[in-house]
Amino acid sequence: MKQKWKSFDFTLAIIPLLLPAFGIVMIYSASMVVAVVTYDVPSNYFMMKQLQWYILGLLGFFFCSFFSYHRYQDIMKFIIFSMIILLLLVLLVGEEVNNAQSWIKVGPFRFQPAEFVKLGLILYLASIYSKKQSYIFDFTKAVLPPLILTGLLLALIVLQPDLGTAAIIFLIACSVIFSSGIKFRHLSFLVMTGMLLIILVATQMITDERLERFTGAYQPFEDPEDSGYHLIQSYLAIGTGGWTGQGLGQGVQKLGYLTEPHTDFIMAVIAEELGFIGVFIVIGFLAIIVLRGLYISNRCKDSFGSLLAIGISSMVGIQVFINLGAISGILPITGVPLPFISYGGSSLFILMLSMGILNNIARKVKVNELRRFEKERPDDEIVDDIAGMRNRKSWSN
């Protein structure tokens, strides 16, 4: 057990455990008024819900950290079956929240199956493409078959309808497929086809509310009391924060001005209360997770582990980019939470499972590198080390 802890990647343990703890504090600060006034629940309601998921996530994190990631390939059929069943169930018996039937309630818990699909699809694509490396340039045999399941899962999510999550999963899939080593023209064809399908689906499902998200993102001051209202309030929160912020709990925009300040716009609350310094630290920690994951992927000699690390890193990075893009007006508001920070139990739980898997890959990389180092060491160095150990033992006696 001691050897297992020595191989632990503490960068990928400390930061992913600290960020949600910080997020719980900010969720309480952002939601305490909204909870009482809007939802008629205790002021600590959202904080306590997130804390419950955090505890479950901790258990999942440590389990996945020591559960060999290669074992997921043995249960891949179960993972595929579970993803399809969950998405079908949410269409049949799911709860509707914010005009999307995306949730399933089990006892006191409510979870979003699409969040589980993010990780499940990464596992599936990493597994299937790692097995096809010998003929990865063959589009028909290697590239195309896994896309059938990917397309089915995306279609089930679009039917909810949840276009934001579908777009994220599409981008994550592209990152894994691109990293698998397929030809660039094959990737270009897939991206163009995927974008065309998204545009066609979006035009068929476009509503006045969704259209307002685009106009509100790029022309907020033309309709400041309706389509541009949310973004303008976000600008005010970010602008008044300055370098050091107004102080934890002292923000004003969360008091009924920012809609859902504890979810989509929690970074705006952080900017107002903790200033640019707080925002910089949070973004820096998130960037470390993404870059560390990509570094592990590069060091991993196993194609399955390498693709898995890329998929998990991409999942975090894409969601961070979309969330920050929405609160700053670069992208339309799509309801994508900020990873590890925003309120959302399903998202937090899956992210912590993912960090556990990534840590498991990092552990295997470290162990394999130490083994290779020992094999490459000259015999005389090993003899000197043994002699030194014996001398220290004799001195201690």
C-alpha positions as CSV (number, residue, x, y, z in Angstrom):
1,M,0.0,0.0,0.0
2,K,2.9,2.3,0.8
3,Q,4.2,1.8,-2.8
4,K,0.8,2.8,-4.2
5,W,0.8,6.1,-2.3
6,K,4.4,6.8,-3.5
7,S,3.3,6.5,-7.1
8,F,0.3,8.8,-6.5
9,D,0.2,12.0,-8.6
10,F,-0.4,14.6,-5.9
11,T,-0.9,17.4,-8.4
12,L,-3.9,15.5,-9.8
13,A,-5.1,14.8,-6.3
14,I,-4.7,18.0,-4.4
15,I,-6.0,20.5,-7.0
16,P,-9.1,18.4,-8.1
17,L,-10.0,18.0,-4.4
18,L,-9.4,21.7,-3.4
19,L,-11.3,23.2,-6.3
20,P,-14.7,21.6,-5.4
21,A,-14.1,22.5,-1.7
22,F,-13.6,26.1,-2.9
23,G,-16.6,25.7,-5.1
24,I,-18.8,24.7,-2.2
25,V,-17.9,27.9,-0.4
26,M,-18.7,30.0,-3.5
27,I,-21.9,28.1,-4.1
28,Y,-23.1,29.1,-0.6
29,S,-22.1,32.7,-1.2
30,A,-23.8,32.8,-4.6
31,S,-27.0,31.0,-3.7
32,M,-27.9,31.8,-0.2
33,V,-30.3,34.6,-1.2
34,V,-31.5,32.9,-4.4
35,A,-32.3,29.7,-2.3
36,V,-34.6,31.6,0.1
37,V,-36.2,34.1,-2.3
38,T,-36.5,32.1,-5.5
39,Y,-36.7,28.5,-4.4
40,D,-38.1,28.9,-0.9
41,V,-35.5,26.6,0.6
42,P,-32.9,27.1,3.4
43,S,-30.0,29.4,2.6
44,N,-27.6,26.5,2.7
45,Y,-29.7,24.2,0.6
46,F,-27.5,24.2,-2.6
47,M,-24.3,24.1,-0.5
48,M,-25.4,21.0,1.3
49,K,-26.5,19.2,-1.9
50,Q,-23.1,19.9,-3.4
51,L,-21.4,18.7,-0.3
52,Q,-23.2,15.4,-0.5
53,W,-22.1,14.9,-4.1
54,Y,-18.5,16.0,-3.1
55,I,-18.4,13.2,-0.5
56,L,-19.6,10.6,-3.0
57,G,-17.1,12.0,-5.5
58,L,-14.3,11.6,-3.0
59,L,-15.1,7.9,-2.6
60,G,-15.3,7.6,-6.4
61,F,-12.0,9.4,-6.8
62,F,-10.0,7.1,-4.5
63,F,-11.6,4.0,-6.0
64,C,-10.8,5.0,-9.6
65,S,-7.3,6.0,-8.5
66,F,-6.5,2.5,-7.5
67,F,-8.7,0.6,-9.9
68,S,-6.7,-0.3,-13.0
69,Y,-7.9,1.7,-16.0
70,H,-7.4,-1.4,-18.2
71,R,-10.2,-3.1,-16.4
72,Y,-12.7,-0.8,-18.0
73,Q,-12.1,-2.5,-21.3
74,D,-13.4,-5.7,-19.7
75,I,-16.7,-4.1,-18.9
76,M,-17.0,-2.0,-22.0
77,K,-20.3,-3.8,-23.2
78,F,-21.8,-2.9,-19.8
79,I,-20.7,0.7,-20.1
80,I,-22.2,1.0,-23.7
81,F,-25.5,-0.7,-22.6
82,S,-25.8,1.6,-19.5
83,M,-25.3,4.8,-21.6
84,I,-28.1,3.8,-24.0
85,I,-30.5,2.7,-21.3
86,L,-30.0,5.9,-19.2
87,L,-30.6,8.1,-22.2
88,L,-33.7,6.2,-23.2
89,L,-35.0,6.3,-19.6
90,V,-34.5,10.1,-19.4
91,L,-36.7,10.5,-22.5
92,L,-39.4,8.3,-21.0
93,V,-39.5,9.2,-17.3
94,G,-37.0,12.1,-17.0
95,E,-37.8,15.4,-15.3
96,E,-37.9,18.6,-17.2
97,V,-35.6,21.5,-16.0
98,N,-35.1,24.7,-18.0
99,N,-37.1,23.4,-21.0
100,A,-35.0,20.2,-21.3
101,Q,-36.0,16.7,-20.1
102,S,-32.5,15.8,-19.0
103,W,-32.8,14.6,-15.4
104,I,-33.7,11.3,-13.6
105,K,-34.6,11.4,-9.9
106,V,-33.7,8.5,-7.7
107,G,-34.8,9.0,-4.1
108,P,-33.2,12.2,-2.8
109,F,-30.8,12.4,-5.7
110,R,-31.3,13.8,-9.1
111,F,-28.7,13.2,-11.8
112,Q,-28.1,14.0,-15.4
113,P,-27.4,10.9,-17.6
114,A,-25.7,13.0,-20.3
115,E,-22.9,13.8,-17.8
116,F,-22.2,10.0,-17.4
117,V,-22.2,9.7,-21.2
118,K,-19.3,12.1,-21.4
119,L,-17.0,9.8,-19.5
120,G,-18.5,6.6,-20.9
121,L,-18.0,7.8,-24.5
122,I,-14.4,8.7,-23.7
123,L,-13.8,5.2,-22.3
124,Y,-15.4,3.6,-25.3
125,L,-13.6,5.7,-28.0
126,A,-10.2,5.4,-26.3
127,S,-10.7,1.6,-26.0
128,I,-11.9,1.0,-29.5
129,Y,-9.4,3.2,-31.3
130,S,-6.5,1.8,-29.3
131,K,-7.4,-1.6,-30.6
132,K,-7.5,-0.3,-34.2
133,Q,-4.1,1.3,-34.3
134,S,-2.6,-1.2,-36.8
135,Y,-5.2,-0.2,-39.4
136,I,-6.2,3.3,-38.2
137,F,-5.8,4.8,-41.6
138,D,-8.6,2.6,-43.0
139,F,-11.6,4.9,-42.7
140,T,-14.3,2.2,-43.3
141,K,-12.9,-0.4,-41.0
142,A,-11.3,1.6,-38.2
143,V,-12.8,5.1,-38.0
144,L,-16.4,4.7,-39.1
145,P,-17.9,1.9,-36.9
146,P,-17.4,3.6,-33.5
147,L,-19.1,6.7,-35.0
148,I,-22.4,4.9,-35.3
149,L,-22.7,4.6,-31.5
150,T,-21.4,8.1,-31.0
151,G,-24.1,9.4,-33.4
152,L,-26.8,7.4,-31.6
153,L,-25.8,8.9,-28.2
154,L,-25.7,12.4,-29.6
155,A,-29.1,12.0,-31.2
156,L,-30.7,10.8,-27.9
157,I,-29.2,13.9,-26.1
158,V,-30.4,16.2,-28.8
159,L,-34.0,14.8,-28.4
160,Q,-34.1,16.0,-24.8
161,P,-33.3,18.7,-26.2
162,D,-29.8,19.6,-24.8
163,L,-27.8,21.0,-27.6
164,G,-25.1,22.5,-25.4
165,T,-24.2,19.1,-23.9
166,A,-24.4,17.4,-27.3
167,A,-22.0,20.0,-28.7
168,I,-19.5,19.4,-25.9
169,I,-19.7,15.6,-26.3
170,F,-19.1,16.1,-30.1
171,L,-16.0,18.2,-29.4
172,I,-14.7,15.6,-26.9
173,A,-15.2,12.8,-29.4
174,C,-13.3,14.8,-32.1
175,S,-10.4,15.3,-29.7
176,V,-10.1,11.6,-29.0
177,I,-10.6,10.6,-32.7
178,F,-8.0,13.2,-33.8
179,S,-5.5,12.0,-31.3
180,S,-6.0,8.3,-32.4
181,G,-3.9,9.0,-35.5
182,I,-6.5,9.1,-38.3
183,K,-5.7,10.9,-41.5
184,F,-6.2,14.6,-41.5
185,R,-8.6,14.5,-44.4
186,H,-10.7,11.9,-42.6
187,L,-10.9,14.1,-39.5
188,S,-11.8,17.2,-41.7
189,F,-14.6,15.2,-43.3
190,L,-15.9,14.2,-39.9
191,V,-15.8,17.7,-38.5
192,M,-17.4,19.2,-41.5
193,T,-20.1,16.6,-41.5
194,G,-20.7,16.9,-37.8
195,M,-20.9,20.7,-38.0
196,L,-23.4,20.5,-40.9
197,L,-25.6,18.1,-38.9
198,I,-25.5,20.4,-35.9
199,I,-26.5,23.4,-38.0
200,L,-29.3,21.4,-39.6
201,V,-30.6,20.2,-36.2
202,A,-30.2,23.6,-34.7
203,T,-32.2,25.3,-37.4
204,Q,-35.0,22.7,-37.0
205,M,-35.1,23.1,-33.2
206,I,-34.5,26.9,-33.1
207,T,-36.9,28.8,-30.8
208,D,-37.2,32.5,-29.9
209,E,-35.5,31.8,-26.6
210,R,-32.5,30.1,-28.2
211,L,-32.2,32.8,-30.8
212,E,-32.2,35.4,-28.0
213,R,-29.1,33.7,-26.6
214,F,-27.2,34.5,-29.7
215,T,-28.4,38.1,-30.0
216,G,-27.9,38.6,-26.3
217,A,-24.3,37.4,-26.5
218,Y,-23.2,39.6,-29.4
219,Q,-25.6,42.6,-29.1
220,P,-26.5,42.7,-25.4
221,F,-27.0,46.5,-25.2
222,E,-29.6,46.5,-28.0
223,D,-32.1,44.7,-25.6
224,P,-30.6,45.3,-22.1
225,E,-33.8,44.3,-20.3
226,D,-34.4,41.0,-22.1
227,S,-32.0,39.1,-24.3
228,G,-28.9,41.0,-23.2
229,Y,-29.8,41.2,-19.5
230,H,-27.9,38.2,-18.2
231,L,-24.6,39.2,-20.0
232,I,-24.8,42.8,-18.9
233,Q,-25.2,41.7,-15.3
234,S,-22.2,39.5,-15.7
235,Y,-20.2,42.4,-17.1
236,L,-21.2,44.5,-14.1
237,A,-20.1,41.8,-11.7
238,I,-16.8,41.3,-13.4
239,G,-16.2,45.0,-13.7
240,T,-16.9,45.9,-10.1
241,G,-14.6,43.2,-8.8
242,G,-11.4,45.0,-9.7
243,W,-8.1,43.3,-8.7
244,T,-9.0,42.1,-5.2
245,G,-12.8,42.1,-5.3
246,Q,-15.5,43.3,-2.9
247,G,-14.9,40.6,-0.4
248,L,-16.2,37.1,0.1
249,G,-20.0,37.2,0.5
250,Q,-20.1,40.9,-0.3
251,G,-21.2,40.7,-4.0
252,V,-24.3,42.5,-5.1
253,Q,-25.1,41.0,-8.5
254,K,-26.1,37.6,-6.9
255,L,-28.9,39.4,-5.0
256,G,-31.5,38.8,-7.7
257,Y,-29.7,40.4,-10.7
258,L,-27.6,37.5,-12.0
259,T,-29.8,34.5,-13.0
260,E,-28.6,31.2,-11.5
261,P,-25.5,32.8,-10.0
262,H,-24.5,29.5,-8.4
263,T,-24.4,27.6,-11.8
264,D,-23.6,29.2,-15.1
265,F,-22.4,32.6,-13.8
266,I,-20.5,31.5,-10.7
267,M,-17.3,32.8,-12.2
268,A,-18.9,36.3,-12.4
269,V,-19.6,36.0,-8.7
270,I,-16.0,35.0,-8.0
271,A,-14.8,38.0,-10.1
272,E,-17.0,40.4,-8.1
273,E,-16.1,39.0,-4.7
274,L,-12.5,37.9,-5.1
275,G,-11.4,40.1,-8.0
276,F,-9.0,39.3,-10.9
277,I,-6.7,37.6,-8.5
278,G,-9.3,35.0,-7.5
279,V,-10.3,34.5,-11.1
280,F,-6.6,34.0,-12.1
281,I,-6.0,31.4,-9.4
282,V,-9.1,29.4,-10.4
283,I,-8.3,29.5,-14.1
284,G,-4.7,28.7,-13.3
285,F,-5.6,25.6,-11.3
286,L,-8.0,24.4,-14.1
287,A,-5.2,25.0,-16.6
288,I,-2.8,22.9,-14.5
289,I,-5.3,20.0,-14.6
290,V,-5.7,20.1,-18.4
291,L,-1.9,20.5,-19.0
292,R,-1.0,17.8,-16.5
293,G,-3.5,15.5,-18.2
294,L,-2.0,16.2,-21.6
295,Y,1.6,15.7,-20.2
296,I,0.5,12.3,-18.8
297,S,-1.0,11.4,-22.2
298,N,2.3,12.2,-23.8
299,R,4.3,10.1,-21.3
300,C,2.0,7.1,-21.5
301,K,3.2,4.4,-23.8
302,D,-0.1,2.6,-23.8
303,S,-2.4,3.9,-26.5
304,F,-5.6,3.2,-24.4
305,G,-4.3,5.2,-21.5
306,S,-2.9,7.9,-23.7
307,L,-6.3,8.4,-25.5
308,L,-8.1,8.2,-22.2
309,A,-6.0,11.0,-20.7
310,I,-6.5,13.2,-23.8
311,G,-10.3,12.7,-23.6
312,I,-10.5,13.5,-19.9
313,S,-8.3,16.6,-20.3
314,S,-10.3,17.7,-23.3
315,M,-13.6,17.3,-21.4
316,V,-12.4,19.7,-18.7
317,G,-10.8,22.2,-21.1
318,I,-13.7,22.4,-23.4
319,Q,-16.2,23.0,-20.6
320,V,-14.0,25.7,-19.1
321,F,-13.7,27.5,-22.4
322,I,-17.4,27.4,-23.1
323,N,-18.4,28.6,-19.6
324,L,-15.9,31.4,-19.6
325,G,-16.8,32.3,-23.2
326,A,-20.5,32.6,-22.2
327,I,-20.0,34.9,-19.2
328,S,-17.6,37.1,-21.2
329,G,-19.8,37.4,-24.3
330,I,-17.4,35.4,-26.6
331,L,-19.9,32.6,-26.9
332,P,-23.7,32.3,-26.5
333,I,-25.0,31.3,-23.0
334,T,-25.6,27.5,-23.2
335,G,-25.9,26.6,-19.5
336,V,-22.5,24.8,-19.3
337,P,-21.3,24.8,-15.7
338,L,-17.7,25.7,-14.7
339,P,-16.0,22.4,-13.9
340,F,-15.4,21.6,-10.2
341,I,-16.9,25.0,-9.2
342,S,-20.5,25.4,-10.4
343,Y,-23.4,23.8,-8.6
344,G,-24.2,20.4,-10.2
345,G,-23.9,17.1,-8.5
346,S,-23.8,14.9,-11.6
347,S,-21.1,17.1,-13.2
348,L,-18.9,17.1,-10.1
349,F,-19.2,13.4,-9.5
350,I,-18.2,12.5,-13.0
351,L,-15.3,15.0,-13.0
352,M,-14.0,13.5,-9.8
353,L,-14.3,9.9,-11.2
354,S,-12.4,11.2,-14.2
355,M,-9.7,12.7,-12.1
356,G,-9.3,9.3,-10.3
357,I,-8.9,7.6,-13.6
358,L,-6.4,10.2,-14.8
359,N,-4.5,9.7,-11.5
360,N,-4.5,5.9,-12.1
361,I,-3.0,6.5,-15.5
362,A,-0.3,8.8,-14.0
363,R,0.5,6.1,-11.4
364,K,1.0,3.5,-14.1
365,V,3.2,5.9,-16.1
366,K,5.4,6.6,-13.0
367,V,5.8,3.0,-12.1
368,N,6.6,2.0,-15.7
369,E,9.2,4.8,-15.9
370,L,10.9,3.7,-12.7
371,R,11.0,0.1,-13.9
372,R,12.6,1.2,-17.2
373,F,15.1,3.3,-15.3
374,E,16.1,0.4,-13.1
375,K,16.6,-1.8,-16.2
376,E,18.7,0.8,-17.9
377,R,21.0,1.5,-14.9
378,P,24.5,0.2,-15.2
379,D,25.3,-2.8,-12.9
380,D,28.1,-1.0,-11.1
381,E,25.6,1.8,-10.0
382,I,23.3,-0.9,-8.6
383,V,26.2,-2.6,-6.7
384,D,27.2,0.8,-5.2
385,D,23.6,1.5,-4.0
386,I,23.5,-1.9,-2.4
387,A,26.8,-1.4,-0.7
388,G,25.7,2.0,0.5
389,M,22.5,0.6,2.0
390,R,24.6,-2.1,3.8
391,N,26.9,0.6,5.2
392,R,24.0,2.7,6.5
393,K,22.5,-0.4,8.1
394,S,25.8,-1.3,9.9
395,W,26.2,2.3,11.2
396,S,22.6,2.2,12.5
397,N,23.4,-1.0,14.4
